[in-house]
């Protein structure tokens, strides 16, 4: 059986912010790729870290856990995490799980 990840991500850097674009299905199978994307930027204090979810199609409890983990790490270092362009169905899930009030949205 061939399990190919349906998750993809990439980053862009502009003045004052690092944007991590997440695409596809963000579940447990995406863990390794997500960590690879986020680790270099997680503790940077000189830029705002932004998660762009515009092309995210699916988010399960593992994906929510990864987002919460990033949020906690950023809070511990006193730096900001912004989440932008959240698709409606993903927003509803974040609302139902109680995560939304802790996210800075743009």
C-alpha positions in Angstrom: 0.0 0.0 0.0 1.3 3.5 -0.9 0.2 6.2 1.5 1.1 9.5 -0.1 0.6 12.6 2.0 -2.1 15.0 0.8 -0.4 17.8 2.7 1.9 20.4 1.3 3.4 23.6 2.8 5.8 26.3 1.9 7.1 29.5 3.5 7.6 33.1 2.3 9.5 35.8 4.2 8.7 39.5 3.9 9.5 42.5 6.1 8.5 41.7 9.6 6.7 38.4 8.9 7.2 34.7 8.0 4.2 33.2 6.3 3.7 29.4 6.3 1.2 28.3 3.7 -0.6 25.0 4.5 -2.4 23.1 1.8 -4.4 19.9 1.6 -5.1 17.6 4.6 -3.5 18.5 7.9 -3.5 15.3 9.9 -1.1 13.0 11.6 0.5 12.0 8.4 1.5 15.7 7.9 3.5 15.8 11.2 7.0 15.4 9.7 6.5 17.9 6.9 4.8 20.4 9.2 7.7 20.2 11.7 10.2 20.7 8.9 8.3 23.8 7.8 7.8 25.4 11.2 11.0 24.5 13.2 13.3 27.1 11.6 10.9 29.9 12.4 9.3 28.9 15.7 11.5 30.8 18.0 12.4 33.8 15.8 11.6 36.9 17.8 12.3 39.3 15.0 9.3 38.4 12.8 5.6 37.6 13.2 4.8 34.0 12.3 1.7 33.7 10.1 -0.1 30.5 9.2 -2.1 30.9 6.0 -4.8 28.3 5.8 -6.5 29.4 2.6 -5.9 26.1 0.8 -6.3 23.8 3.8 -9.0 21.3 3.0 -9.1 19.1 6.1 -7.9 19.4 9.7 -8.2 16.7 12.3 -7.3 16.6 16.0 -3.6 16.0 15.3 -3.5 19.1 13.1 -5.3 21.2 15.8 -2.8 19.9 18.3 0.1 21.0 16.1 -1.4 24.5 15.8 -1.9 24.7 19.5 1.7 23.5 20.1 3.0 26.3 17.8 0.8 28.8 19.6 2.1 27.7 23.0 5.7 28.0 21.8 5.2 31.4 20.4 3.5 32.6 23.6 6.4 31.2 25.7 8.8 33.4 23.7 6.5 36.4 23.8 6.1 36.4 20.0 3.0 36.5 17.9 1.3 33.8 15.9 -1.3 35.0 13.3 -3.7 32.7 11.5 -5.1 34.1 8.2 -7.5 33.1 5.5 -9.2 30.3 7.5 -11.7 28.4 5.3 -15.2 28.4 6.8 -15.3 24.6 7.5 -11.9 24.8 9.2 -13.1 27.9 11.2 -16.1 26.0 12.4 -14.0 23.2 13.6 -11.6 25.6 15.5 -14.7 27.3 17.0 -16.2 24.0 18.1 -12.9 22.9 19.8 -12.5 26.2 21.6 -9.2 27.1 19.8 -10.4 30.2 18.0 -10.3 32.7 21.0 -6.6 32.0 21.4 -5.7 32.7 17.7 -4.8 36.1 16.4 -6.6 36.4 13.1 -5.9 38.8 10.2 
